[in-house]
Amino acid sequence: MTSPPSSDHPARPGKGSSSSGGATQVPEPGILGLMGLGLAGLAFASTRRRRRS
């Protein structure tokens, strides 16, 4: 079992523990960029496959 976030938590400095159940995790910009490139690659492959048929 983990302990609730303390006041020295890096994501919420000075806030202490919250009553809302914790902080929401936000994905890093690099991860979103990689996911976008992957989706763009899938779209490109799909259109290229349609043109060949």
HTML snippet that shows the backbone in 3Dmol.js (N, CA, C, O; Angstrom):
<script src="https://3Dmol.org/build/3Dmol-min.js"></script>
<div id="view" style="width:600px;height:400px;position:relative"></div>
<script>
const pdb = `
ATOM      1  N   MET A   1       0.844  -1.166   0.000  1.00  0.00           N
ATOM      2  CA  MET A   1       0.000   0.000   0.000  1.00  0.00           C
ATOM      3  C   MET A   1       0.895   1.236   0.000  1.00  0.00           C
ATOM      4  O   MET A   1       1.902   1.274   0.707  1.00  0.00           O
ATOM      5  N   THR A   2       0.534   2.239  -0.785  1.00  0.00           N
ATOM      6  CA  THR A   2       1.349   3.448  -0.847  1.00  0.00           C
ATOM      7  C   THR A   2       0.771   4.523   0.059  1.00  0.00           C
ATOM      8  O   THR A   2      -0.423   4.539   0.357  1.00  0.00           O
ATOM      9  N   SER A   3       1.641   5.409   0.482  1.00  0.00           N
ATOM     10  CA  SER A   3       1.201   6.499   1.359  1.00  0.00           C
ATOM     11  C   SER A   3       0.687   7.657   0.505  1.00  0.00           C
ATOM     12  O   SER A   3       1.065   7.773  -0.661  1.00  0.00           O
ATOM     13  N   PRO A   4      -0.160   8.507   1.060  1.00  0.00           N
ATOM     14  CA  PRO A   4      -0.658   9.657   0.298  1.00  0.00           C
ATOM     15  C   PRO A   4       0.468  10.634   0.007  1.00  0.00           C
ATOM     16  O   PRO A   4       1.463  10.664   0.732  1.00  0.00           O
ATOM     17  N   PRO A   5       0.325  11.442  -1.055  1.00  0.00           N
ATOM     18  CA  PRO A   5       1.388  12.390  -1.385  1.00  0.00           C
ATOM     19  C   PRO A   5       1.620  13.379  -0.248  1.00  0.00           C
ATOM     20  O   PRO A   5       0.676  13.841   0.392  1.00  0.00           O
ATOM     21  N   SER A   6       2.882  13.694  -0.010  1.00  0.00           N
ATOM     22  CA  SER A   6       3.222  14.631   1.060  1.00  0.00           C
ATOM     23  C   SER A   6       3.423  16.026   0.488  1.00  0.00           C
ATOM     24  O   SER A   6       3.312  16.226  -0.722  1.00  0.00           O
ATOM     25  N   SER A   7       3.715  16.981   1.344  1.00  0.00           N
ATOM     26  CA  SER A   7       3.879  18.362   0.901  1.00  0.00           C
ATOM     27  C   SER A   7       5.146  18.566   0.073  1.00  0.00           C
ATOM     28  O   SER A   7       5.280  19.595  -0.588  1.00  0.00           O
ATOM     29  N   ASP A   8       6.080  17.609   0.093  1.00  0.00           N
ATOM     30  CA  ASP A   8       7.294  17.747  -0.710  1.00  0.00           C
ATOM     31  C   ASP A   8       7.178  16.990  -2.037  1.00  0.00           C
ATOM     32  O   ASP A   8       8.195  16.695  -2.664  1.00  0.00           O
ATOM     33  N   HIS A   9       5.976  16.677  -2.464  1.00  0.00           N
ATOM     34  CA  HIS A   9       5.733  15.994  -3.735  1.00  0.00           C
ATOM     35  C   HIS A   9       6.071  16.952  -4.875  1.00  0.00           C
ATOM     36  O   HIS A   9       5.584  18.083  -4.872  1.00  0.00           O
ATOM     37  N   PRO A  10       6.900  16.539  -5.866  1.00  0.00           N
ATOM     38  CA  PRO A  10       7.362  17.461  -6.902  1.00  0.00           C
ATOM     39  C   PRO A  10       6.252  17.983  -7.812  1.00  0.00           C
ATOM     40  O   PRO A  10       6.363  19.097  -8.323  1.00  0.00           O
ATOM     41  N   ALA A  11       5.176  17.206  -8.031  1.00  0.00           N
ATOM     42  CA  ALA A  11       4.125  17.654  -8.935  1.00  0.00           C
ATOM     43  C   ALA A  11       3.202  18.669  -8.280  1.00  0.00           C
ATOM     44  O   ALA A  11       2.556  19.450  -8.979  1.00  0.00           O
ATOM     45  N   ARG A  12       3.126  18.675  -6.971  1.00  0.00           N
ATOM     46  CA  ARG A  12       2.222  19.576  -6.261  1.00  0.00           C
ATOM     47  C   ARG A  12       2.948  20.202  -5.071  1.00  0.00           C
ATOM     48  O   ARG A  12       2.654  19.852  -3.928  1.00  0.00           O
ATOM     49  N   PRO A  13       3.874  21.106  -5.307  1.00  0.00           N
ATOM     50  CA  PRO A  13       4.628  21.670  -4.188  1.00  0.00           C
ATOM     51  C   PRO A  13       3.744  22.492  -3.255  1.00  0.00           C
ATOM     52  O   PRO A  13       2.996  23.366  -3.692  1.00  0.00           O
ATOM     53  N   GLY A  14       3.846  22.195  -1.971  1.00  0.00           N
ATOM     54  CA  GLY A  14       3.149  22.968  -0.975  1.00  0.00           C
ATOM     55  C   GLY A  14       1.671  22.662  -0.820  1.00  0.00           C
ATOM     56  O   GLY A  14       1.002  23.311  -0.016  1.00  0.00           O
ATOM     57  N   LYS A  15       1.136  21.701  -1.555  1.00  0.00           N
ATOM     58  CA  LYS A  15      -0.287  21.423  -1.496  1.00  0.00           C
ATOM     59  C   LYS A  15      -0.631  20.360  -0.454  1.00  0.00           C
ATOM     60  O   LYS A  15      -1.737  20.365   0.085  1.00  0.00           O
ATOM     61  N   GLY A  16       0.296  19.454  -0.165  1.00  0.00           N
ATOM     62  CA  GLY A  16      -0.001  18.375   0.772  1.00  0.00           C
ATOM     63  C   GLY A  16      -0.886  17.336   0.114  1.00  0.00           C
ATOM     64  O   GLY A  16      -0.946  17.265  -1.114  1.00  0.00           O
ATOM     65  N   SER A  17      -1.571  16.534   0.906  1.00  0.00           N
ATOM     66  CA  SER A  17      -2.442  15.513   0.331  1.00  0.00           C
ATOM     67  C   SER A  17      -3.762  16.134  -0.080  1.00  0.00           C
ATOM     68  O   SER A  17      -4.262  17.048   0.576  1.00  0.00           O
ATOM     69  N   SER A  18      -4.324  15.633  -1.172  1.00  0.00           N
ATOM     70  CA  SER A  18      -5.582  16.193  -1.665  1.00  0.00           C
ATOM     71  C   SER A  18      -6.736  15.275  -1.322  1.00  0.00           C
ATOM     72  O   SER A  18      -6.546  14.072  -1.147  1.00  0.00           O
ATOM     73  N   SER A  19      -7.907  15.824  -1.226  1.00  0.00           N
ATOM     74  CA  SER A  19      -9.087  15.034  -0.909  1.00  0.00           C
ATOM     75  C   SER A  19      -9.758  14.499  -2.161  1.00  0.00           C
ATOM     76  O   SER A  19     -10.721  13.741  -2.055  1.00  0.00           O
ATOM     77  N   SER A  20      -9.273  14.874  -3.361  1.00  0.00           N
ATOM     78  CA  SER A  20      -9.897  14.432  -4.606  1.00  0.00           C
ATOM     79  C   SER A  20      -9.393  13.067  -5.059  1.00  0.00           C
ATOM     80  O   SER A  20      -9.882  12.555  -6.067  1.00  0.00           O
ATOM     81  N   GLY A  21      -8.453  12.464  -4.373  1.00  0.00           N
ATOM     82  CA  GLY A  21      -8.005  11.126  -4.705  1.00  0.00           C
ATOM     83  C   GLY A  21      -6.669  11.057  -5.412  1.00  0.00           C
ATOM     84  O   GLY A  21      -6.266   9.967  -5.818  1.00  0.00           O
ATOM     85  N   GLY A  22      -5.969  12.147  -5.581  1.00  0.00           N
ATOM     86  CA  GLY A  22      -4.650  12.110  -6.187  1.00  0.00           C
ATOM     87  C   GLY A  22      -4.583  12.959  -7.446  1.00  0.00           C
ATOM     88  O   GLY A  22      -5.594  13.465  -7.932  1.00  0.00           O
ATOM     89  N   ALA A  23      -3.377  13.101  -7.956  1.00  0.00           N
ATOM     90  CA  ALA A  23      -3.151  13.916  -9.140  1.00  0.00           C
ATOM     91  C   ALA A  23      -3.382  13.090 -10.400  1.00  0.00           C
ATOM     92  O   ALA A  23      -3.169  11.878 -10.404  1.00  0.00           O
ATOM     93  N   THR A  24      -3.811  13.742 -11.448  1.00  0.00           N
ATOM     94  CA  THR A  24      -3.993  13.098 -12.742  1.00  0.00           C
ATOM     95  C   THR A  24      -2.659  13.091 -13.471  1.00  0.00           C
ATOM     96  O   THR A  24      -1.983  14.117 -13.549  1.00  0.00           O
ATOM     97  N   GLN A  25      -2.285  11.948 -13.998  1.00  0.00           N
ATOM     98  CA  GLN A  25      -1.023  11.854 -14.729  1.00  0.00           C
ATOM     99  C   GLN A  25      -1.232  12.337 -16.157  1.00  0.00           C
ATOM    100  O   GLN A  25      -2.202  11.954 -16.811  1.00  0.00           O
ATOM    101  N   VAL A  26      -0.321  13.179 -16.641  1.00  0.00           N
ATOM    102  CA  VAL A  26      -0.381  13.732 -17.986  1.00  0.00           C
ATOM    103  C   VAL A  26       0.772  13.145 -18.787  1.00  0.00           C
ATOM    104  O   VAL A  26       1.910  13.154 -18.317  1.00  0.00           O
ATOM    105  N   PRO A  27       0.501  12.625 -20.009  1.00  0.00           N
ATOM    106  CA  PRO A  27       1.583  12.052 -20.815  1.00  0.00           C
ATOM    107  C   PRO A  27       2.607  13.109 -21.226  1.00  0.00           C
ATOM    108  O   PRO A  27       2.268  14.281 -21.388  1.00  0.00           O
ATOM    109  N   GLU A  28       3.838  12.694 -21.390  1.00  0.00           N
ATOM    110  CA  GLU A  28       4.895  13.610 -21.802  1.00  0.00           C
ATOM    111  C   GLU A  28       4.716  13.987 -23.271  1.00  0.00           C
ATOM    112  O   GLU A  28       4.182  13.193 -24.045  1.00  0.00           O
ATOM    113  N   PRO A  29       5.150  15.180 -23.668  1.00  0.00           N
ATOM    114  CA  PRO A  29       5.003  15.602 -25.068  1.00  0.00           C
ATOM    115  C   PRO A  29       5.696  14.668 -26.055  1.00  0.00           C
ATOM    116  O   PRO A  29       5.210  14.475 -27.170  1.00  0.00           O
ATOM    117  N   GLY A  30       6.825  14.087 -25.658  1.00  0.00           N
ATOM    118  CA  GLY A  30       7.528  13.173 -26.556  1.00  0.00           C
ATOM    119  C   GLY A  30       6.721  11.924 -26.859  1.00  0.00           C
ATOM    120  O   GLY A  30       6.750  11.422 -27.982  1.00  0.00           O
ATOM    121  N   ILE A  31       6.003  11.421 -25.870  1.00  0.00           N
ATOM    122  CA  ILE A  31       5.164  10.245 -26.067  1.00  0.00           C
ATOM    123  C   ILE A  31       4.034  10.574 -27.032  1.00  0.00           C
ATOM    124  O   ILE A  31       3.714   9.780 -27.917  1.00  0.00           O
ATOM    125  N   LEU A  32       3.424  11.757 -26.858  1.00  0.00           N
ATOM    126  CA  LEU A  32       2.340  12.163 -27.753  1.00  0.00           C
ATOM    127  C   LEU A  32       2.853  12.334 -29.186  1.00  0.00           C
ATOM    128  O   LEU A  32       2.155  12.001 -30.144  1.00  0.00           O
ATOM    129  N   GLY A  33       4.065  12.851 -29.323  1.00  0.00           N
ATOM    130  CA  GLY A  33       4.658  13.001 -30.655  1.00  0.00           C
ATOM    131  C   GLY A  33       4.899  11.668 -31.324  1.00  0.00           C
ATOM    132  O   GLY A  33       4.610  11.500 -32.508  1.00  0.00           O
ATOM    133  N   LEU A  34       5.429  10.718 -30.571  1.00  0.00           N
ATOM    134  CA  LEU A  34       5.656   9.382 -31.130  1.00  0.00           C
ATOM    135  C   LEU A  34       4.343   8.718 -31.523  1.00  0.00           C
ATOM    136  O   LEU A  34       4.270   8.055 -32.557  1.00  0.00           O
ATOM    137  N   MET A  35       3.317   8.889 -30.715  1.00  0.00           N
ATOM    138  CA  MET A  35       2.022   8.302 -31.033  1.00  0.00           C
ATOM    139  C   MET A  35       1.448   8.958 -32.301  1.00  0.00           C
ATOM    140  O   MET A  35       0.861   8.279 -33.143  1.00  0.00           O
ATOM    141  N   GLY A  36       1.620  10.268 -32.427  1.00  0.00           N
ATOM    142  CA  GLY A  36       1.156  10.966 -33.622  1.00  0.00           C
ATOM    143  C   GLY A  36       1.881  10.502 -34.872  1.00  0.00           C
ATOM    144  O   GLY A  36       1.260  10.314 -35.918  1.00  0.00           O
ATOM    145  N   LEU A  37       3.196  10.315 -34.771  1.00  0.00           N
ATOM    146  CA  LEU A  37       3.961   9.810 -35.916  1.00  0.00           C
ATOM    147  C   LEU A  37       3.520   8.403 -36.299  1.00  0.00           C
ATOM    148  O   LEU A  37       3.439   8.074 -37.482  1.00  0.00           O
ATOM    149  N   GLY A  38       3.236   7.580 -35.306  1.00  0.00           N
ATOM    150  CA  GLY A  38       2.757   6.223 -35.583  1.00  0.00           C
ATOM    151  C   GLY A  38       1.420   6.229 -36.286  1.00  0.00           C
ATOM    152  O   GLY A  38       1.205   5.471 -37.232  1.00  0.00           O
ATOM    153  N   LEU A  39       0.514   7.086 -35.826  1.00  0.00           N
ATOM    154  CA  LEU A  39      -0.801   7.178 -36.477  1.00  0.00           C
ATOM    155  C   LEU A  39      -0.684   7.733 -37.895  1.00  0.00           C
ATOM    156  O   LEU A  39      -1.386   7.280 -38.799  1.00  0.00           O
ATOM    157  N   ALA A  40       0.197   8.705 -38.092  1.00  0.00           N
ATOM    158  CA  ALA A  40       0.414   9.252 -39.434  1.00  0.00           C
ATOM    159  C   ALA A  40       1.006   8.186 -40.357  1.00  0.00           C
ATOM    160  O   ALA A  40       0.639   8.112 -41.529  1.00  0.00           O
ATOM    161  N   GLY A  41       1.916   7.365 -39.840  1.00  0.00           N
ATOM    162  CA  GLY A  41       2.489   6.281 -40.631  1.00  0.00           C
ATOM    163  C   GLY A  41       1.448   5.244 -41.012  1.00  0.00           C
ATOM    164  O   GLY A  41       1.456   4.735 -42.133  1.00  0.00           O
ATOM    165  N   LEU A  42       0.550   4.928 -40.085  1.00  0.00           N
ATOM    166  CA  LEU A  42      -0.524   3.985 -40.404  1.00  0.00           C
ATOM    167  C   LEU A  42      -1.465   4.547 -41.466  1.00  0.00           C
ATOM    168  O   LEU A  42      -1.897   3.817 -42.359  1.00  0.00           O
ATOM    169  N   ALA A  43      -1.784   5.831 -41.376  1.00  0.00           N
ATOM    170  CA  ALA A  43      -2.652   6.463 -42.373  1.00  0.00           C
ATOM    171  C   ALA A  43      -1.973   6.470 -43.739  1.00  0.00           C
ATOM    172  O   ALA A  43      -2.617   6.193 -44.751  1.00  0.00           O
ATOM    173  N   PHE A  44      -0.677   6.783 -43.778  1.00  0.00           N
ATOM    174  CA  PHE A  44       0.069   6.791 -45.030  1.00  0.00           C
ATOM    175  C   PHE A  44       0.104   5.394 -45.651  1.00  0.00           C
ATOM    176  O   PHE A  44      -0.102   5.243 -46.856  1.00  0.00           O
ATOM    177  N   ALA A  45       0.363   4.379 -44.837  1.00  0.00           N
ATOM    178  CA  ALA A  45       0.406   3.007 -45.343  1.00  0.00           C
ATOM    179  C   ALA A  45      -0.959   2.575 -45.863  1.00  0.00           C
ATOM    180  O   ALA A  45      -1.046   1.857 -46.859  1.00  0.00           O
ATOM    181  N   SER A  46      -2.024   3.008 -45.192  1.00  0.00           N
ATOM    182  CA  SER A  46      -3.366   2.650 -45.617  1.00  0.00           C
ATOM    183  C   SER A  46      -3.698   3.273 -46.967  1.00  0.00           C
ATOM    184  O   SER A  46      -4.251   2.597 -47.835  1.00  0.00           O
ATOM    185  N   THR A  47      -3.369   4.559 -47.163  1.00  0.00           N
ATOM    186  CA  THR A  47      -3.667   5.204 -48.444  1.00  0.00           C
ATOM    187  C   THR A  47      -2.787   4.640 -49.554  1.00  0.00           C
ATOM    188  O   THR A  47      -3.227   4.520 -50.697  1.00  0.00           O
ATOM    189  N   ARG A  48      -1.562   4.297 -49.224  1.00  0.00           N
ATOM    190  CA  ARG A  48      -0.665   3.723 -50.234  1.00  0.00           C
ATOM    191  C   ARG A  48      -1.148   2.343 -50.663  1.00  0.00           C
ATOM    192  O   ARG A  48      -1.059   1.986 -51.837  1.00  0.00           O
ATOM    193  N   ARG A  49      -1.659   1.570 -49.710  1.00  0.00           N
ATOM    194  CA  ARG A  49      -2.166   0.243 -50.012  1.00  0.00           C
ATOM    195  C   ARG A  49      -3.419   0.333 -50.894  1.00  0.00           C
ATOM    196  O   ARG A  49      -3.607  -0.492 -51.789  1.00  0.00           O
ATOM    197  N   ARG A  50      -4.276   1.333 -50.645  1.00  0.00           N
ATOM    198  CA  ARG A  50      -5.498   1.507 -51.442  1.00  0.00           C
ATOM    199  C   ARG A  50      -5.172   1.877 -52.874  1.00  0.00           C
ATOM    200  O   ARG A  50      -5.845   1.423 -53.799  1.00  0.00           O
ATOM    201  N   ARG A  51      -4.139   2.705 -53.075  1.00  0.00           N
ATOM    202  CA  ARG A  51      -3.775   3.138 -54.433  1.00  0.00           C
ATOM    203  C   ARG A  51      -3.208   1.989 -55.261  1.00  0.00           C
ATOM    204  O   ARG A  51      -3.391   1.958 -56.478  1.00  0.00           O
ATOM    205  N   ARG A  52      -2.530   1.054 -54.622  1.00  0.00           N
ATOM    206  CA  ARG A  52      -1.948  -0.077 -55.353  1.00  0.00           C
ATOM    207  C   ARG A  52      -2.992  -1.087 -55.785  1.00  0.00           C
ATOM    208  O   ARG A  52      -2.801  -1.787 -56.780  1.00  0.00           O
ATOM    209  N   SER A  53      -4.084  -1.172 -55.058  1.00  0.00           N
ATOM    210  CA  SER A  53      -5.123  -2.176 -55.379  1.00  0.00           C
ATOM    211  C   SER A  53      -5.962  -1.770 -56.562  1.00  0.00           C
ATOM    212  O   SER A  53      -6.870  -2.501 -56.955  1.00  0.00           O
TER     213      SER A  53
END
`;
const viewer = $3Dmol.createViewer("view");
viewer.addModel(pdb, "pdb");
viewer.setStyle({}, {cartoon: {color: "spectrum"}});
viewer.zoomTo();
viewer.render();
</script>
